[in-house]
């Protein structure tokens, strides 16, 4: 897996967790924003994984 894709996935999970903690303990708006950014990072990483699989599949056919 590409290191950038792995980094985006880790940032997404960490951002979502941090946002959940902030929502419970601190300002609601900031927590929701950080959770949203975490979800955006997750979507970007999933799109990159899907494109990489499609690229590998098309090259495997010959």
C-alpha positions in Angstrom: 0.0 0.0 0.0 1.2 3.5 -0.8 2.5 5.3 2.3 0.4 8.4 1.6 -2.7 6.3 1.5 -1.8 4.7 4.8 -1.1 8.1 6.3 -4.5 9.4 5.1 -6.3 6.4 6.7 -4.5 6.9 10.0 -5.2 10.6 10.0 -8.9 9.8 9.3 -9.2 7.4 12.2 -7.3 9.7 14.5 -9.2 12.7 13.5 -12.5 11.0 14.0 -11.5 9.7 17.4 -10.2 13.2 18.5 -13.4 14.8 17.2 -15.5 12.4 19.2 -13.5 13.1 22.4 -13.8 16.9 21.8 -17.5 16.6 21.2 -18.0 14.9 24.5 -15.6 16.9 26.6 -15.3 20.3 25.0 -16.8 22.6 22.4 -19.4 20.8 20.3 -18.8 22.7 17.1 -15.0 22.0 17.1 -15.6 18.3 17.7 -18.0 18.0 14.9 -15.6 19.8 12.5 -12.7 17.6 13.4 -14.9 14.5 13.0 -15.9 15.7 9.6 -12.3 16.2 8.6 -11.5 12.7 9.8 -14.3 11.3 7.6 -13.0 13.3 4.6 -9.5 11.8 5.1 -11.1 8.3 5.3 -13.0 8.9 2.0 -9.9 10.1 0.2 -7.9 7.0 1.4 -10.7 4.7 0.3 -10.9 6.3 -3.1 -7.1 5.9 -3.5 -7.3 2.2 -2.5 -10.1 1.6 -5.0 -8.1 3.3 -7.8 -5.0 1.3 -6.9 -7.0 -2.0 -7.1 -8.4 -1.1 -10.4 -5.0 -0.2 -11.8 -3.5 -3.5 -10.6 -6.4 -5.4 -12.0 -6.1 -3.9 -15.4 -2.4 -4.6 -15.6 -2.8 -8.2 -14.4 -4.8 -9.2 -17.5 -1.9 -8.7 -19.7 
